[in-house]
Amino acid sequence: MAVPGAELPGAEVLAAVLSAGDVPNAGRPRGARGARGVLRTLEVTIPGAVLLLLLFFCFIWPVVYPVPKPTGGSILNAGLPMWSPGHILGTDNVGNDYMSEMLYGGRVSFEIAAAVQLIGLLVGGLLGMIAGYSGGLAEAVLMRLFDVFIAFPSLVLVLAIVDSLGQSEPNVIWALSAFSIPAFARLTRAATLRLRDQPFVVAARLSSAKPWRVMAGHLAPNMLPQLLTFSLLGAGVTIILEGALDFLGYGIPDPAPSWGKEIAAGGTILSVRPGLVIVPSIFLFVTVVCLNLTGDGLRGRWGVR
């Protein structure tokens, strides 16, 4: 009885097996697969490019181009409309350049979002990895402590922390970190529980590798894509919370500009100059949407669940 494929040379048998294993893509035209790949690339590059453009205008443009200061404007220039000479977005009610306030306000939002995510990644990620790797009493105590923080209404707890510490950018960062640290800790603990019984981790433990070496050399690199995508999504939430604090008067102290404060100030004269509310709202909306789309796109591209 002839064995199917026995008469084929070895290379042809291997090619037949490989082509047979590619069943999901067998009936799909090559052009459709290419279009799908282009779409998956565009869903990351377009919002990512917008984010880079915002970062450029907020951090680099004021350095290379003579942008007016966001404070100290002349009352004689108060209330200028959009496209006024020297003031693209006009001026506010005290004569400050509105474009400058958007750029410097965006700088504050990006700085706070980056700092909060970095603190959450380092502190919460380390604690969550230790809890998941060691288990036992340490895991139970740490996770219950983080559950208490997560159970509080986020904005109420942040308001209480800022009110007790005082209004300043570092205090806002620490207040918002009260939620990024537990979130990253829970994420890294779950990833550690999934990875610690994998063969490469078990082999490292059997080779008498120290726990810190196993966590730094085997666990952390394998959960890094998941942490990076989560940090982008968390940055959008952080910017919204920071804007809410500024809107309520508990965020960045005067005279530093921020998007939330500009929305609050423009709300008092919304019927007269709606642009003072619409413009910072658009900046805030576009930034958060691009952060979420970039995070979702990278998650799909890297296969992160």
DALIN-V27853 format. One record per residue. N is the residue number from 1. RES is the residue in three letters. SS is DSSP state (H for helix, E for strand, - for the rest). OMEGA is omega in whole degrees, 0 to 359 (* if undefined). BURIAL is 1 if it has 9 or more other C-alpha atoms within 8 Angstrom, else 0. Layout:
BEGIN
n->N res->RES ss->SS omega->OMEGA burial->BURIAL
n->N res->RES ss->SS omega->OMEGA burial->BURIAL
END
This chain:
BEGIN
n->1 res->MET ss->- omega->184 burial->0
n->2 res->ALA ss->- omega->177 burial->0
n->3 res->VAL ss->- omega->181 burial->0
n->4 res->PRO ss->- omega->179 burial->0
n->5 res->GLY ss->- omega->182 burial->0
n->6 res->ALA ss->- omega->181 burial->0
n->7 res->GLU ss->- omega->181 burial->0
n->8 res->LEU ss->- omega->174 burial->0
n->9 res->PRO ss->- omega->184 burial->0
n->10 res->GLY ss->H omega->181 burial->0
n->11 res->ALA ss->H omega->181 burial->0
n->12 res->GLU ss->H omega->176 burial->0
n->13 res->VAL ss->H omega->180 burial->1
n->14 res->LEU ss->H omega->179 burial->0
n->15 res->ALA ss->H omega->179 burial->0
n->16 res->ALA ss->H omega->179 burial->0
n->17 res->VAL ss->H omega->181 burial->0
n->18 res->LEU ss->H omega->180 burial->0
n->19 res->SER ss->H omega->178 burial->1
n->20 res->ALA ss->H omega->179 burial->0
n->21 res->GLY ss->H omega->181 burial->0
n->22 res->ASP ss->- omega->185 burial->0
n->23 res->VAL ss->H omega->183 burial->0
n->24 res->PRO ss->H omega->182 burial->0
n->25 res->ASN ss->H omega->187 burial->0
n->26 res->ALA ss->H omega->182 burial->0
n->27 res->GLY ss->- omega->183 burial->0
n->28 res->ARG ss->- omega->179 burial->0
n->29 res->PRO ss->- omega->181 burial->0
n->30 res->ARG ss->H omega->178 burial->0
n->31 res->GLY ss->H omega->179 burial->0
n->32 res->ALA ss->H omega->178 burial->0
n->33 res->ARG ss->H omega->178 burial->1
n->34 res->GLY ss->H omega->178 burial->0
n->35 res->ALA ss->H omega->179 burial->0
n->36 res->ARG ss->H omega->178 burial->0
n->37 res->GLY ss->H omega->178 burial->0
n->38 res->VAL ss->H omega->179 burial->0
n->39 res->LEU ss->H omega->179 burial->0
n->40 res->ARG ss->H omega->176 burial->1
n->41 res->THR ss->H omega->181 burial->0
n->42 res->LEU ss->H omega->182 burial->0
n->43 res->GLU ss->H omega->173 burial->1
n->44 res->VAL ss->H omega->187 burial->1
n->45 res->THR ss->H omega->183 burial->1
n->46 res->ILE ss->H omega->177 burial->0
n->47 res->PRO ss->H omega->177 burial->1
n->48 res->GLY ss->H omega->178 burial->1
n->49 res->ALA ss->H omega->178 burial->0
n->50 res->VAL ss->H omega->177 burial->1
n->51 res->LEU ss->H omega->178 burial->1
n->52 res->LEU ss->H omega->178 burial->0
n->53 res->LEU ss->H omega->177 burial->0
n->54 res->LEU ss->H omega->178 burial->1
n->55 res->LEU ss->H omega->179 burial->1
n->56 res->PHE ss->H omega->183 burial->1
n->57 res->PHE ss->H omega->181 burial->1
n->58 res->CYS ss->H omega->188 burial->1
n->59 res->PHE ss->H omega->187 burial->1
n->60 res->ILE ss->H omega->184 burial->1
n->61 res->TRP ss->H omega->178 burial->1
n->62 res->PRO ss->H omega->179 burial->1
n->63 res->VAL ss->H omega->185 burial->0
n->64 res->VAL ss->H omega->182 burial->0
n->65 res->TYR ss->- omega->183 burial->0
n->66 res->PRO ss->- omega->177 burial->0
n->67 res->VAL ss->- omega->178 burial->0
n->68 res->PRO ss->- omega->177 burial->0
n->69 res->LYS ss->- omega->182 burial->1
n->70 res->PRO ss->- omega->179 burial->1
n->71 res->THR ss->- omega->177 burial->0
n->72 res->GLY ss->- omega->179 burial->0
n->73 res->GLY ss->- omega->180 burial->1
n->74 res->SER ss->- omega->178 burial->1
n->75 res->ILE ss->H omega->178 burial->0
n->76 res->LEU ss->H omega->179 burial->0
n->77 res->ASN ss->H omega->184 burial->1
n->78 res->ALA ss->- omega->173 burial->1
n->79 res->GLY ss->- omega->178 burial->1
n->80 res->LEU ss->- omega->180 burial->1
n->81 res->PRO ss->- omega->177 burial->0
n->82 res->MET ss->- omega->178 burial->1
n->83 res->TRP ss->- omega->172 burial->1
n->84 res->SER ss->E omega->179 burial->1
n->85 res->PRO ss->- omega->180 burial->0
n->86 res->GLY ss->- omega->181 burial->0
n->87 res->HIS ss->E omega->187 burial->1
n->88 res->ILE ss->- omega->181 burial->1
n->89 res->LEU ss->- omega->181 burial->1
n->90 res->GLY ss->- omega->179 burial->1
n->91 res->THR ss->E omega->179 burial->1
n->92 res->ASP ss->- omega->187 burial->1
n->93 res->ASN ss->- omega->177 burial->0
n->94 res->VAL ss->- omega->175 burial->1
n->95 res->GLY ss->- omega->178 burial->1
n->96 res->ASN ss->- omega->180 burial->1
n->97 res->ASP ss->E omega->187 burial->1
n->98 res->TYR ss->H omega->176 burial->1
n->99 res->MET ss->H omega->178 burial->1
n->100 res->SER ss->H omega->178 burial->1
n->101 res->GLU ss->H omega->177 burial->1
n->102 res->MET ss->H omega->182 burial->1
n->103 res->LEU ss->H omega->180 burial->1
n->104 res->TYR ss->H omega->174 burial->1
n->105 res->GLY ss->H omega->175 burial->1
n->106 res->GLY ss->H omega->177 burial->1
n->107 res->ARG ss->H omega->179 burial->1
n->108 res->VAL ss->H omega->181 burial->1
n->109 res->SER ss->H omega->179 burial->1
n->110 res->PHE ss->H omega->179 burial->1
n->111 res->GLU ss->H omega->181 burial->0
n->112 res->ILE ss->H omega->180 burial->1
n->113 res->ALA ss->H omega->180 burial->1
n->114 res->ALA ss->H omega->181 burial->1
n->115 res->ALA ss->H omega->180 burial->1
n->116 res->VAL ss->H omega->179 burial->1
n->117 res->GLN ss->H omega->179 burial->1
n->118 res->LEU ss->H omega->178 burial->0
n->119 res->ILE ss->H omega->178 burial->1
n->120 res->GLY ss->H omega->181 burial->1
n->121 res->LEU ss->H omega->183 burial->1
n->122 res->LEU ss->H omega->185 burial->0
n->123 res->VAL ss->H omega->181 burial->1
n->124 res->GLY ss->H omega->179 burial->1
n->125 res->GLY ss->H omega->180 burial->1
n->126 res->LEU ss->H omega->181 burial->1
n->127 res->LEU ss->H omega->179 burial->1
n->128 res->GLY ss->H omega->179 burial->1
n->129 res->MET ss->H omega->178 burial->1
n->130 res->ILE ss->H omega->180 burial->1
n->131 res->ALA ss->H omega->181 burial->1
n->132 res->GLY ss->H omega->183 burial->1
n->133 res->TYR ss->H omega->184 burial->1
n->134 res->SER ss->H omega->182 burial->0
n->135 res->GLY ss->- omega->175 burial->1
n->136 res->GLY ss->H omega->185 burial->0
n->137 res->LEU ss->H omega->181 burial->0
n->138 res->ALA ss->H omega->179 burial->1
n->139 res->GLU ss->H omega->182 burial->1
n->140 res->ALA ss->H omega->182 burial->1
n->141 res->VAL ss->H omega->182 burial->0
n->142 res->LEU ss->H omega->183 burial->1
n->143 res->MET ss->H omega->178 burial->1
n->144 res->ARG ss->H omega->177 burial->0
n->145 res->LEU ss->H omega->179 burial->0
n->146 res->PHE ss->H omega->177 burial->1
n->147 res->ASP ss->H omega->179 burial->1
n->148 res->VAL ss->H omega->179 burial->0
n->149 res->PHE ss->H omega->183 burial->1
n->150 res->ILE ss->H omega->181 burial->1
n->151 res->ALA ss->H omega->180 burial->0
n->152 res->PHE ss->- omega->170 burial->0
n->153 res->PRO ss->- omega->191 burial->0
n->154 res->SER ss->H omega->185 burial->0
n->155 res->LEU ss->H omega->180 burial->0
n->156 res->VAL ss->H omega->180 burial->0
n->157 res->LEU ss->H omega->179 burial->1
n->158 res->VAL ss->H omega->177 burial->1
n->159 res->LEU ss->H omega->180 burial->1
n->160 res->ALA ss->H omega->181 burial->0
n->161 res->ILE ss->H omega->181 burial->1
n->162 res->VAL ss->H omega->180 burial->1
n->163 res->ASP ss->H omega->180 burial->1
n->164 res->SER ss->H omega->181 burial->0
n->165 res->LEU ss->H omega->184 burial->0
n->166 res->GLY ss->- omega->183 burial->0
n->167 res->GLN ss->- omega->174 burial->1
n->168 res->SER ss->- omega->180 burial->1
n->169 res->GLU ss->H omega->177 burial->1
n->170 res->PRO ss->H omega->180 burial->0
n->171 res->ASN ss->H omega->175 burial->1
n->172 res->VAL ss->H omega->179 burial->1
n->173 res->ILE ss->H omega->181 burial->1
n->174 res->TRP ss->H omega->179 burial->1
n->175 res->ALA ss->H omega->179 burial->1
n->176 res->LEU ss->H omega->178 burial->1
n->177 res->SER ss->H omega->177 burial->1
n->178 res->ALA ss->H omega->177 burial->1
n->179 res->PHE ss->H omega->178 burial->1
n->180 res->SER ss->H omega->180 burial->1
n->181 res->ILE ss->H omega->177 burial->1
n->182 res->PRO ss->H omega->181 burial->1
n->183 res->ALA ss->H omega->178 burial->1
n->184 res->PHE ss->H omega->180 burial->1
n->185 res->ALA ss->H omega->179 burial->1
n->186 res->ARG ss->H omega->180 burial->1
n->187 res->LEU ss->H omega->181 burial->1
n->188 res->THR ss->H omega->176 burial->1
n->189 res->ARG ss->H omega->179 burial->1
n->190 res->ALA ss->H omega->179 burial->1
n->191 res->ALA ss->H omega->179 burial->1
n->192 res->THR ss->H omega->178 burial->1
n->193 res->LEU ss->H omega->179 burial->1
n->194 res->ARG ss->H omega->187 burial->0
n->195 res->LEU ss->H omega->191 burial->1
n->196 res->ARG ss->- omega->178 burial->1
n->197 res->ASP ss->- omega->176 burial->0
n->198 res->GLN ss->- omega->185 burial->0
n->199 res->PRO ss->H omega->183 burial->0
n->200 res->PHE ss->H omega->177 burial->0
n->201 res->VAL ss->H omega->178 burial->1
n->202 res->VAL ss->H omega->178 burial->1
n->203 res->ALA ss->H omega->178 burial->0
n->204 res->ALA ss->H omega->179 burial->1
n->205 res->ARG ss->H omega->179 burial->1
n->206 res->LEU ss->H omega->178 burial->0
n->207 res->SER ss->- omega->177 burial->0
n->208 res->SER ss->- omega->175 burial->0
n->209 res->ALA ss->- omega->180 burial->1
n->210 res->LYS ss->- omega->183 burial->0
n->211 res->PRO ss->H omega->181 burial->0
n->212 res->TRP ss->H omega->178 burial->0
n->213 res->ARG ss->H omega->178 burial->1
n->214 res->VAL ss->H omega->181 burial->1
n->215 res->MET ss->H omega->183 burial->1
n->216 res->ALA ss->H omega->186 burial->1
n->217 res->GLY ss->H omega->185 burial->0
n->218 res->HIS ss->H omega->183 burial->1
n->219 res->LEU ss->H omega->185 burial->1
n->220 res->ALA ss->H omega->181 burial->1
n->221 res->PRO ss->H omega->183 burial->0
n->222 res->ASN ss->H omega->177 burial->0
n->223 res->MET ss->H omega->182 burial->1
n->224 res->LEU ss->H omega->177 burial->0
n->225 res->PRO ss->H omega->179 burial->1
n->226 res->GLN ss->H omega->180 burial->1
n->227 res->LEU ss->H omega->180 burial->1
n->228 res->LEU ss->H omega->178 burial->0
n->229 res->THR ss->H omega->178 burial->1
n->230 res->PHE ss->H omega->180 burial->1
n->231 res->SER ss->H omega->177 burial->1
n->232 res->LEU ss->H omega->178 burial->1
n->233 res->LEU ss->H omega->179 burial->1
n->234 res->GLY ss->H omega->179 burial->1
n->235 res->ALA ss->H omega->177 burial->1
n->236 res->GLY ss->H omega->178 burial->1
n->237 res->VAL ss->H omega->180 burial->1
n->238 res->THR ss->H omega->179 burial->1
n->239 res->ILE ss->H omega->178 burial->1
n->240 res->ILE ss->H omega->180 burial->1
n->241 res->LEU ss->H omega->178 burial->1
n->242 res->GLU ss->H omega->176 burial->1
n->243 res->GLY ss->H omega->178 burial->1
n->244 res->ALA ss->H omega->177 burial->1
n->245 res->LEU ss->H omega->179 burial->1
n->246 res->ASP ss->H omega->179 burial->1
n->247 res->PHE ss->H omega->181 burial->1
n->248 res->LEU ss->H omega->179 burial->0
n->249 res->GLY ss->- omega->180 burial->0
n->250 res->TYR ss->- omega->184 burial->1
n->251 res->GLY ss->- omega->182 burial->1
n->252 res->ILE ss->- omega->182 burial->1
n->253 res->PRO ss->- omega->176 burial->0
n->254 res->ASP ss->- omega->8 burial->0
n->255 res->PRO ss->- omega->182 burial->0
n->256 res->ALA ss->- omega->181 burial->1
n->257 res->PRO ss->- omega->173 burial->1
n->258 res->SER ss->- omega->182 burial->1
n->259 res->TRP ss->H omega->180 burial->1
n->260 res->GLY ss->H omega->179 burial->1
n->261 res->LYS ss->H omega->178 burial->1
n->262 res->GLU ss->H omega->177 burial->1
n->263 res->ILE ss->H omega->180 burial->1
n->264 res->ALA ss->H omega->180 burial->1
n->265 res->ALA ss->H omega->179 burial->1
n->266 res->GLY ss->H omega->180 burial->1
n->267 res->GLY ss->H omega->180 burial->1
n->268 res->THR ss->- omega->179 burial->0
n->269 res->ILE ss->- omega->185 burial->1
n->270 res->LEU ss->- omega->183 burial->1
n->271 res->SER ss->- omega->181 burial->0
n->272 res->VAL ss->- omega->181 burial->0
n->273 res->ARG ss->- omega->182 burial->0
n->274 res->PRO ss->- omega->180 burial->1
n->275 res->GLY ss->H omega->179 burial->0
n->276 res->LEU ss->H omega->175 burial->1
n->277 res->VAL ss->H omega->185 burial->1
n->278 res->ILE ss->H omega->185 burial->1
n->279 res->VAL ss->H omega->179 burial->0
n->280 res->PRO ss->H omega->177 burial->1
n->281 res->SER ss->H omega->178 burial->1
n->282 res->ILE ss->H omega->177 burial->0
n->283 res->PHE ss->H omega->181 burial->1
n->284 res->LEU ss->H omega->181 burial->1
n->285 res->PHE ss->H omega->182 burial->0
n->286 res->VAL ss->H omega->181 burial->0
n->287 res->THR ss->H omega->183 burial->1
n->288 res->VAL ss->H omega->180 burial->1
n->289 res->VAL ss->H omega->180 burial->1
n->290 res->CYS ss->H omega->176 burial->1
n->291 res->LEU ss->H omega->180 burial->1
n->292 res->ASN ss->H omega->180 burial->1
n->293 res->LEU ss->H omega->178 burial->1
n->294 res->THR ss->H omega->177 burial->1
n->295 res->GLY ss->H omega->178 burial->1
n->296 res->ASP ss->H omega->180 burial->1
n->297 res->GLY ss->H omega->177 burial->1
n->298 res->LEU ss->H omega->179 burial->1
n->299 res->ARG ss->H omega->177 burial->1
n->300 res->GLY ss->H omega->181 burial->0
n->301 res->ARG ss->H omega->181 burial->0
n->302 res->TRP ss->H omega->180 burial->0
n->303 res->GLY ss->- omega->181 burial->0
n->304 res->VAL ss->- omega->179 burial->0
n->305 res->ARG ss->- omega->* burial->0
END
